[in-house]
């Protein structure tokens, strides 16, 4: 395996882990207060970071090094 393939796997694992953690945090908050229907600013920021990491991994698919 090339270095870019290792980076792809690591970025996807970290990105999906962050997405899962944010979703779990959101679900905990909605269990306490069912009227919550949006992500908190911190959760929204983490979602952007996570999707950026997954996006970078997808770019590495097309540009191996």
Secondary structure, DSSP 4 states (H G I P E B T S, - for coil): --HHHHHHHHHHHHHHHHHHHHHHHHHHHHHH-TT--S--HHHHHHHHHHHHHHHHHHHHHHS--
